[in-house]
Amino acid sequence: MATYQGQMLEALGDPTRRTIFESLAGGPRSVAEIANGLPVSRPAVSQHLKVLKDAGLVSSTSVGTRRLYAVDQEGLAAIRGYFERFWHQALAAFAEAAEKPPEEKT
């Protein structure tokens, strides 16, 4: 596995980071908005966001005195491409098995 995708998978391997990442699917949010409802502190959320950002899954922009975090579309495309590779392999294997004559199937 490429290092880039490996870092993404490791970042999403933590349940709290996965929850944070999923919460950003609805659009950009501040640390305070993300932390609201999570059983971790704002500093902990900030640390999780740093890991997600370093992995290329989250981006941030400054809006006044706040930073808004959002899903990084390029990172999302990269991880999607990684998983699609397996999906296409699985579909090809299924098609091959389905097209075999009945006497060749076991």
C-alpha positions in Angstrom: 0.0 0.0 0.0 1.3 3.5 -0.8 2.4 5.5 2.2 -0.2 8.2 1.4 -3.2 5.9 1.6 -1.6 4.1 4.5 -1.5 7.3 6.5 -5.1 8.0 5.6 -6.2 4.5 6.7 -4.3 4.9 10.0 -5.8 8.3 10.6 -9.3 6.8 10.1 -8.5 3.8 12.2 -9.2 5.8 15.4 -13.0 5.9 16.2 -12.9 9.5 17.4 -11.1 10.7 14.2 -13.6 8.7 12.1 -16.5 10.4 13.9 -14.8 13.8 13.4 -14.2 13.1 9.7 -17.8 11.9 9.3 -19.1 15.1 11.0 -17.4 17.2 8.4 -19.4 15.5 5.6 -22.2 18.0 6.2 -19.9 21.0 5.5 -17.1 23.0 7.2 -17.2 23.3 11.0 -15.1 24.9 13.7 -13.4 23.0 16.5 -16.0 24.1 18.9 -18.8 22.9 16.7 -17.0 19.5 16.2 -16.3 19.1 19.9 -19.9 19.8 20.8 -21.4 16.4 21.5 -18.1 14.5 21.5 -16.8 13.0 24.8 -13.4 14.7 24.3 -12.0 18.2 24.9 -11.5 20.9 22.3 -7.7 20.5 22.5 -8.2 16.7 21.9 -10.4 17.5 18.9 -7.7 19.9 17.6 -5.1 17.1 17.9 -7.3 14.7 16.0 -7.9 17.3 13.3 -4.1 17.7 13.0 -3.7 14.0 12.4 -6.5 14.1 9.8 -5.0 17.2 8.1 -1.5 15.6 8.0 -3.0 12.6 6.4 -4.6 14.7 3.7 -8.2 14.0 4.7 -9.1 17.4 6.2 -8.3 21.0 5.1 -8.7 24.2 7.1 -9.4 27.9 6.3 -9.3 30.9 8.5 -12.5 32.9 8.9 -11.9 35.8 11.1 -10.6 34.5 14.4 -11.8 30.9 13.7 -10.5 28.0 11.7 -13.1 26.0 9.8 -12.3 22.4 8.9 -13.7 20.6 6.0 -13.2 17.3 4.2 -10.3 17.6 1.7 -11.8 16.6 -1.6 -8.4 15.5 -3.1 -7.7 13.3 -0.1 -11.1 11.8 -0.3 -10.6 11.1 -4.0 -7.3 9.4 -3.2 -8.8 7.1 -0.6 -11.8 6.4 -2.7 -9.5 5.4 -5.6 -7.6 3.1 -3.3 -10.9 1.2 -2.4 -12.3 1.3 -5.9 -9.3 -0.7 -7.1 -10.5 -3.6 -4.8 -14.1 -3.1 -6.0 -13.1 -3.4 -9.6 -11.0 -6.5 -8.9 -13.9 -8.1 -7.0 -16.3 -7.4 -9.9 -13.9 -8.8 -12.4 -13.4 -12.0 -10.4 -17.2 -12.3 -10.0 -17.8 -11.8 -13.7 -15.1 -14.4 -14.5 -16.7 -16.9 -12.2 -20.2 -16.2 -13.5 -19.2 -16.7 -17.1 -17.6 -20.1 -16.5 -19.6 -23.1 -17.9 -21.4 -25.1 -15.2 -19.1 -28.1 -15.5 -16.0 -25.9 -14.7 -17.6 -24.4 -11.5 -16.8 -26.1 -8.2 
